[in-house]
């Protein structure tokens, strides 16, 4: 049964040719997907859960293309892109005007990307 098989994939999405006169060695931009994670989404006050794939970008020299097998071997040493760590929950305090410390529109954010 293939439903439990790990699906690690990588593709080359852009090739930048070398420009030696500018000191640019060029390169190949790859986009890969790794292990799935569980995502939670709130839409119209209803929470949904579902799988998400992790995403990775990496550059290789212009004459090197990664295979899925090579990417799978590199994956344990790679970090997810910085933007994926920007996840947070935002709680808005709708307390009444009885709040003696200031505005009732105060927002508090809790960073969960520890």
OpenMM code with the backbone's topology and positions (N, CA, C; nanometers):
from openmm import Vec3, app, unit

residues = "UNK UNK UNK UNK UNK UNK UNK UNK UNK UNK UNK UNK UNK UNK UNK UNK UNK UNK UNK UNK UNK UNK UNK UNK UNK UNK UNK UNK UNK UNK UNK UNK UNK UNK UNK UNK UNK UNK UNK UNK UNK UNK UNK UNK UNK UNK UNK UNK UNK UNK UNK UNK UNK UNK UNK UNK UNK UNK UNK UNK UNK UNK UNK UNK UNK UNK UNK UNK UNK UNK UNK UNK UNK UNK UNK UNK UNK UNK UNK UNK UNK UNK UNK UNK UNK UNK UNK UNK UNK UNK UNK UNK UNK UNK UNK UNK UNK UNK UNK UNK UNK UNK UNK UNK UNK UNK UNK UNK UNK UNK UNK UNK UNK UNK".split()
positions = [
    Vec3(0.0846, -0.1178, 0.0000),
    Vec3(0.0000, 0.0000, 0.0000),
    Vec3(0.0894, 0.1245, 0.0000),
    Vec3(0.0700, 0.2146, -0.0957),
    Vec3(0.1550, 0.3323, -0.1103),
    Vec3(0.1116, 0.4507, -0.0255),
    Vec3(-0.0013, 0.4433, 0.0432),
    Vec3(-0.0499, 0.5583, 0.1187),
    Vec3(0.0415, 0.5942, 0.2347),
    Vec3(0.1249, 0.5023, 0.2792),
    Vec3(0.2172, 0.5302, 0.3895),
    Vec3(0.3576, 0.5608, 0.3392),
    Vec3(0.3772, 0.5600, 0.2096),
    Vec3(0.5083, 0.5850, 0.1512),
    Vec3(0.5430, 0.7338, 0.1606),
    Vec3(0.6668, 0.7625, 0.1983),
    Vec3(0.7134, 0.9010, 0.2089),
    Vec3(0.7319, 0.9584, 0.0690),
    Vec3(0.6707, 1.0732, 0.0411),
    Vec3(0.6782, 1.1378, -0.0894),
    Vec3(0.7591, 1.2660, -0.0799),
    Vec3(0.8888, 1.2563, -0.1005),
    Vec3(0.9762, 1.3730, -0.1001),
    Vec3(1.0078, 1.4037, -0.2457),
    Vec3(0.9748, 1.5250, -0.2902),
    Vec3(0.9912, 1.5618, -0.4303),
    Vec3(1.0675, 1.6926, -0.4435),
    Vec3(1.1443, 1.7061, -0.5516),
    Vec3(1.2147, 1.8305, -0.5801),
    Vec3(1.2105, 1.8556, -0.7308),
    Vec3(1.1971, 1.9816, -0.7687),
    Vec3(1.2000, 2.0211, -0.9097),
    Vec3(1.2873, 2.1446, -0.9237),
    Vec3(1.3488, 2.1575, -1.0420),
    Vec3(1.4219, 2.2805, -1.0705),
    Vec3(1.3227, 2.3773, -1.1343),
    Vec3(1.3163, 2.4981, -1.0785),
    Vec3(1.2148, 2.5930, -1.1256),
    Vec3(1.2738, 2.7133, -1.1987),
    Vec3(1.4068, 2.7325, -1.1880),
    Vec3(1.4674, 2.8473, -1.2553),
    Vec3(1.6161, 2.8226, -1.2740),
    Vec3(1.6665, 2.8566, -1.3915),
    Vec3(1.8099, 2.8470, -1.4184),
    Vec3(1.8615, 2.9863, -1.4498),
    Vec3(1.9656, 3.0260, -1.3766),
    Vec3(2.0282, 3.1559, -1.4001),
    Vec3(2.1651, 3.1299, -1.4611),
    Vec3(2.1833, 3.1743, -1.5841),
    Vec3(2.3098, 3.1504, -1.6526),
    Vec3(2.4206, 3.2340, -1.5901),
    Vec3(2.5436, 3.1800, -1.5902),
    Vec3(2.6564, 3.2540, -1.5317),
    Vec3(2.6850, 3.3828, -1.6086),
    Vec3(2.7238, 3.4855, -1.5354),
    Vec3(2.7689, 3.6120, -1.5931),
    Vec3(2.9074, 3.6413, -1.5360),
    Vec3(3.0116, 3.5782, -1.5924),
    Vec3(3.1466, 3.5920, -1.5366),
    Vec3(3.1944, 3.7366, -1.5302),
    Vec3(3.1525, 3.8184, -1.6260),
    Vec3(3.1958, 3.9589, -1.6265),
    Vec3(3.1423, 4.0364, -1.5060),
    Vec3(3.0380, 3.9837, -1.4416),
    Vec3(2.9814, 4.0464, -1.3219),
    Vec3(3.0107, 3.9660, -1.1954),
    Vec3(3.0885, 3.8598, -1.2091),
    Vec3(3.1205, 3.7763, -1.0934),
    Vec3(3.0046, 3.6901, -1.0465),
    Vec3(2.9063, 3.6692, -1.1334),
    Vec3(2.7882, 3.5899, -1.0990),
    Vec3(2.8056, 3.4474, -1.1519),
    Vec3(2.8164, 3.3487, -1.0625),
    Vec3(2.8376, 3.2110, -1.1082),
    Vec3(2.7119, 3.1430, -1.1630),
    Vec3(2.5967, 3.2088, -1.1511),
    Vec3(2.4723, 3.1470, -1.1948),
    Vec3(2.4269, 3.0415, -1.0958),
    Vec3(2.3266, 2.9662, -1.1324),
    Vec3(2.2784, 2.8608, -1.0443),
    Vec3(2.1420, 2.8107, -1.0866),
    Vec3(2.0990, 2.7076, -1.0189),
    Vec3(1.9678, 2.6481, -1.0437),
    Vec3(1.8884, 2.6562, -0.9139),
    Vec3(1.7703, 2.7160, -0.9204),
    Vec3(1.6817, 2.7251, -0.8047),
    Vec3(1.5901, 2.6034, -0.8045),
    Vec3(1.5895, 2.5326, -0.6931),
    Vec3(1.5048, 2.4149, -0.6759),
    Vec3(1.3978, 2.4439, -0.5710),
    Vec3(1.2828, 2.3824, -0.5892),
    Vec3(1.1752, 2.3867, -0.4906),
    Vec3(1.1425, 2.2425, -0.4551),
    Vec3(1.1434, 2.2140, -0.3253),
    Vec3(1.1165, 2.0777, -0.2807),
    Vec3(1.0081, 2.0744, -0.1754),
    Vec3(0.9396, 1.9622, -0.1685),
    Vec3(0.8423, 1.9398, -0.0617),
    Vec3(0.8894, 1.8211, 0.0201),
    Vec3(0.8783, 1.8369, 0.1515),
    Vec3(0.9257, 1.7331, 0.2424),
    Vec3(0.8113, 1.6657, 0.3139),
    Vec3(0.8328, 1.6433, 0.4408),
    Vec3(0.7348, 1.5707, 0.5210),
    Vec3(0.6098, 1.6542, 0.5469),
    Vec3(0.4942, 1.5897, 0.5538),
    Vec3(0.3707, 1.6630, 0.5807),
    Vec3(0.3603, 1.7060, 0.7271),
    Vec3(0.2829, 1.8099, 0.7486),
    Vec3(0.2531, 1.8598, 0.8833),
    Vec3(0.1018, 1.8780, 0.8917),
    Vec3(0.0529, 1.8975, 1.0108),
    Vec3(-0.0899, 1.9197, 1.0306),
    Vec3(-0.1155, 2.0695, 1.0404),
    Vec3(-0.2061, 2.1196, 0.9581),
    Vec3(-0.2402, 2.2614, 0.9595),
    Vec3(-0.3816, 2.2823, 1.0100),
    Vec3(-0.4019, 2.3951, 1.0779),
    Vec3(-0.5343, 2.4327, 1.1270),
    Vec3(-0.5730, 2.5648, 1.0628),
    Vec3(-0.6955, 2.5752, 1.0147),
    Vec3(-0.7434, 2.6931, 0.9446),
    Vec3(-0.8787, 2.7318, 1.0015),
    Vec3(-0.8986, 2.8611, 1.0199),
    Vec3(-1.0279, 2.9102, 1.0678),
    Vec3(-1.0898, 2.9935, 0.9564),
    Vec3(-1.2075, 2.9523, 0.9130),
    Vec3(-1.2797, 3.0212, 0.8072),
    Vec3(-1.4227, 3.0407, 0.8549),
    Vec3(-1.4671, 3.1652, 0.8592),
    Vec3(-1.6032, 3.1965, 0.9027),
    Vec3(-1.6371, 3.1287, 1.0352),
    Vec3(-1.5491, 3.1415, 1.1308),
    Vec3(-1.5664, 3.0911, 1.2670),
    Vec3(-1.5744, 2.9383, 1.2763),
    Vec3(-1.5263, 2.8685, 1.1756),
    Vec3(-1.5208, 2.7223, 1.1781),
    Vec3(-1.3753, 2.6811, 1.1599),
    Vec3(-1.3279, 2.5874, 1.2448),
    Vec3(-1.1900, 2.5412, 1.2337),
    Vec3(-1.1849, 2.4126, 1.1524),
    Vec3(-1.0895, 2.4107, 1.0592),
    Vec3(-1.0654, 2.2936, 0.9765),
    Vec3(-0.9221, 2.2475, 1.0001),
    Vec3(-0.8966, 2.1194, 0.9825),
    Vec3(-0.7615, 2.0640, 0.9949),
    Vec3(-0.7318, 1.9825, 0.8700),
    Vec3(-0.6062, 1.9858, 0.8299),
    Vec3(-0.5675, 1.9079, 0.7127),
    Vec3(-0.4172, 1.9058, 0.6962),
    Vec3(-0.3687, 1.8226, 0.6061),
    Vec3(-0.2243, 1.8095, 0.5871),
    Vec3(-0.1661, 1.9250, 0.5054),
    Vec3(-0.0435, 1.9592, 0.5372),
    Vec3(0.0345, 2.0587, 0.4635),
    Vec3(0.1701, 1.9968, 0.4328),
    Vec3(0.2257, 2.0278, 0.3198),
    Vec3(0.3615, 1.9838, 0.2920),
    Vec3(0.4595, 2.0918, 0.3335),
    Vec3(0.5727, 2.0507, 0.3871),
    Vec3(0.6790, 2.1462, 0.4156),
    Vec3(0.7405, 2.1881, 0.2821),
    Vec3(0.7959, 2.3083, 0.2765),
    Vec3(0.8476, 2.3638, 0.1526),
    Vec3(0.9922, 2.4076, 0.1717),
    Vec3(1.0748, 2.3814, 0.0723),
    Vec3(1.2165, 2.4164, 0.0797),
    Vec3(1.2626, 2.4739, -0.0536),
    Vec3(1.3491, 2.5749, -0.0471),
    Vec3(1.4128, 2.6314, -0.1656),
    Vec3(1.5625, 2.6169, -0.1491),
    Vec3(1.6313, 2.5795, -0.2568),
    Vec3(1.7762, 2.5730, -0.2495),
    Vec3(1.8370, 2.5970, -0.3865),
    Vec3(1.9579, 2.6516, -0.3848),
    Vec3(2.0336, 2.6788, -0.5070),
    Vec3(2.1443, 2.5754, -0.5201),
    Vec3(2.1701, 2.5354, -0.6438),
    Vec3(2.2837, 2.4494, -0.6738),
    Vec3(2.3631, 2.5162, -0.7855),
    Vec3(2.4870, 2.4724, -0.8074),
    Vec3(2.5622, 2.5260, -0.9211),
    Vec3(2.4862, 2.5036, -1.0515),
    Vec3(2.5158, 2.5867, -1.1499),
    Vec3(2.4399, 2.5880, -1.2744),
    Vec3(2.4396, 2.4527, -1.3464),
    Vec3(2.5397, 2.3710, -1.3251),
    Vec3(2.5467, 2.2423, -1.3939),
    Vec3(2.4998, 2.1250, -1.3071),
    Vec3(2.4337, 2.1547, -1.1961),
    Vec3(2.3892, 2.0488, -1.1043),
    Vec3(2.2378, 2.0532, -1.0856),
    Vec3(2.1734, 1.9398, -1.1125),
    Vec3(2.0299, 1.9249, -1.0883),
    Vec3(2.0113, 1.8200, -0.9793),
    Vec3(1.9272, 1.8491, -0.8828),
    Vec3(1.9007, 1.7528, -0.7758),
    Vec3(1.7951, 1.6517, -0.8186),
    Vec3(1.8160, 1.5284, -0.7806),
    Vec3(1.7133, 1.4256, -0.7984),
    Vec3(1.6337, 1.4165, -0.6680),
    Vec3(1.5194, 1.3504, -0.6729),
    Vec3(1.4397, 1.3305, -0.5513),
    Vec3(1.5215, 1.2572, -0.4453),
    Vec3(1.5988, 1.1588, -0.4884),
    Vec3(1.6801, 1.0800, -0.3948),
    Vec3(1.7867, 1.1674, -0.3274),
    Vec3(1.8533, 1.2547, -0.4040),
    Vec3(1.9549, 1.3447, -0.3470),
    Vec3(1.8912, 1.4438, -0.2500),
    Vec3(1.7748, 1.4962, -0.2876),
    Vec3(1.7042, 1.5903, -0.2006),
    Vec3(1.6630, 1.5227, -0.0703),
    Vec3(1.6158, 1.4001, -0.0789),
    Vec3(1.5741, 1.3247, 0.0397),
    Vec3(1.6912, 1.3065, 0.1360),
    Vec3(1.8119, 1.2873, 0.0821),
    Vec3(1.9302, 1.2716, 0.1666),
    Vec3(1.9702, 1.4041, 0.2324),
    Vec3(1.9484, 1.5168, 0.1635),
    Vec3(1.9829, 1.6488, 0.2181),
    Vec3(1.8800, 1.6990, 0.3190),
    Vec3(1.7577, 1.6520, 0.3080),
    Vec3(1.6452, 1.7045, 0.3853),
    Vec3(1.6676, 1.7094, 0.5365),
    Vec3(1.7224, 1.6065, 0.6009),
    Vec3(1.7388, 1.6132, 0.7470),
    Vec3(1.8276, 1.7284, 0.7954),
    Vec3(1.9198, 1.7742, 0.7115),
    Vec3(2.0095, 1.8824, 0.7529),
    Vec3(1.9577, 2.0204, 0.7124),
    Vec3(1.8438, 2.0259, 0.6444),
    Vec3(1.7908, 2.1535, 0.5961),
    Vec3(1.6912, 2.2136, 0.6946),
    Vec3(1.6834, 2.3456, 0.6909),
    Vec3(1.5832, 2.4184, 0.7692),
    Vec3(1.4748, 2.4684, 0.6754),
    Vec3(1.3547, 2.4739, 0.7254),
    Vec3(1.2456, 2.5304, 0.6465),
    Vec3(1.2713, 2.6796, 0.6268),
    Vec3(1.2179, 2.7394, 0.5202),
    Vec3(1.2373, 2.8824, 0.4976),
    Vec3(1.1919, 2.9659, 0.6173),
    Vec3(1.2553, 3.0814, 0.6352),
    Vec3(1.2274, 3.1676, 0.7508),
    Vec3(1.0795, 3.2054, 0.7607),
    Vec3(1.0148, 3.2273, 0.6462),
    Vec3(0.8755, 3.2718, 0.6498),
    Vec3(0.7837, 3.1673, 0.7120),
    Vec3(0.8224, 3.0406, 0.7109),
    Vec3(0.7358, 2.9388, 0.7701),
    Vec3(0.7342, 2.9455, 0.9219),
    Vec3(0.8323, 3.0115, 0.9814),
    Vec3(0.8369, 3.0272, 1.1263),
    Vec3(0.7597, 3.1481, 1.1748),
    Vec3(0.6958, 3.2194, 1.0849),
    Vec3(0.6228, 3.3407, 1.1201),
    Vec3(0.4788, 3.3105, 1.1603),
    Vec3(0.4524, 3.1896, 1.2011),
    Vec3(0.3165, 3.1513, 1.2411),
    Vec3(0.2867, 3.2007, 1.3816),
    Vec3(0.1687, 3.2529, 1.4016),
    Vec3(0.1274, 3.2955, 1.5353),
    Vec3(-0.0241, 3.2982, 1.5433),
    Vec3(-0.0702, 3.2915, 1.6631),
    Vec3(-0.2130, 3.3094, 1.6880),
    Vec3(-0.2341, 3.4508, 1.7382),
    Vec3(-0.3391, 3.5110, 1.6977),
    Vec3(-0.3686, 3.6464, 1.7427),
    Vec3(-0.5005, 3.6441, 1.8173),
    Vec3(-0.4975, 3.6943, 1.9387),
    Vec3(-0.6177, 3.7021, 2.0214),
    Vec3(-0.6546, 3.8487, 2.0374),
    Vec3(-0.7775, 3.8814, 2.0094),
    Vec3(-0.8234, 4.0192, 2.0250),
    Vec3(-0.9106, 4.0260, 2.1492),
    Vec3(-0.8764, 4.1163, 2.2387),
    Vec3(-0.9484, 4.1329, 2.3648),
    Vec3(-1.0658, 4.2274, 2.3410),
    Vec3(-1.1873, 4.1738, 2.3447),
    Vec3(-1.3072, 4.2553, 2.3244),
    Vec3(-1.3716, 4.2950, 2.4569),
    Vec3(-1.2914, 4.3102, 2.5596),
    Vec3(-1.3484, 4.3442, 2.6901),
    Vec3(-1.4141, 4.4818, 2.6849),
    Vec3(-1.5048, 4.5035, 2.7769),
    Vec3(-1.5795, 4.6293, 2.7804),
    Vec3(-1.4906, 4.7442, 2.8254),
    Vec3(-1.5457, 4.8629, 2.8309),
    Vec3(-1.4715, 4.9821, 2.8712),
    Vec3(-1.4346, 4.9809, 3.0185),
    Vec3(-1.4695, 4.8752, 3.0903),
    Vec3(-1.4358, 4.8667, 3.2321),
    Vec3(-1.2866, 4.8434, 3.2536),
    Vec3(-1.2155, 4.8202, 3.1446),
    Vec3(-1.0707, 4.7969, 3.1539),
    Vec3(-1.0037, 4.9254, 3.2018),
    Vec3(-0.9451, 4.9225, 3.3210),
    Vec3(-0.8871, 5.0440, 3.3772),
    Vec3(-0.7434, 5.0672, 3.3315),
    Vec3(-0.6900, 4.9825, 3.2442),
    Vec3(-0.5511, 4.9994, 3.2021),
    Vec3(-0.5405, 5.0649, 3.0660),
    Vec3(-0.6488, 5.0955, 3.0001),
    Vec3(-0.6370, 5.1590, 2.8697),
    Vec3(-0.7495, 5.1183, 2.7781),
    Vec3(-0.7213, 5.1229, 2.6498),
    Vec3(-0.8212, 5.0998, 2.5471),
    Vec3(-0.8725, 4.9562, 2.5477),
    Vec3(-1.0004, 4.9411, 2.5151),
    Vec3(-1.0581, 4.8069, 2.5055),
    Vec3(-1.0224, 4.7420, 2.3723),
    Vec3(-0.9567, 4.8165, 2.2843),
    Vec3(-0.9176, 4.7625, 2.1546),
    Vec3(-0.7794, 4.6988, 2.1582),
    Vec3(-0.7260, 4.6799, 2.2772),
    Vec3(-0.5909, 4.6261, 2.2903),
    Vec3(-0.5843, 4.4863, 2.2308),
    Vec3(-0.4773, 4.4593, 2.1570),
    Vec3(-0.4559, 4.3274, 2.0998),
    Vec3(-0.3343, 4.2653, 2.1655),
    Vec3(-0.3417, 4.1376, 2.1911),
    Vec3(-0.2240, 4.0677, 2.2420),
    Vec3(-0.1890, 3.9572, 2.1449),
    Vec3(-0.0611, 3.9410, 2.1194),
    Vec3(-0.0149, 3.8373, 2.0297),
    Vec3(0.0727, 3.7403, 2.1067),
    Vec3(0.0557, 3.6157, 2.0755),
    Vec3(0.1374, 3.5137, 2.1381),
    Vec3(0.2116, 3.4402, 2.0282),
    Vec3(0.3438, 3.4483, 2.0287),
    Vec3(0.4249, 3.3838, 1.9269),
    Vec3(0.4391, 3.2366, 1.9606),
    Vec3(0.3922, 3.1521, 1.8712),
    Vec3(0.3969, 3.0082, 1.8946),
    Vec3(0.5068, 2.9409, 1.8137),
    Vec3(0.5962, 3.0189, 1.7565),
    Vec3(0.6992, 2.9603, 1.6711),
    Vec3(0.8280, 2.9341, 1.7467),
    Vec3(0.8188, 2.8940, 1.8732),
    Vec3(0.9363, 2.8733, 1.9574),
    Vec3(1.0307, 2.7723, 1.9054),
] * unit.nanometer
topology = app.Topology()
chain = topology.addChain("A")
for resn in residues:
    res = topology.addResidue(resn, chain)
    for name in ("N", "CA", "C"):
        topology.addAtom(name, app.Element.getBySymbol(name[0]), res)
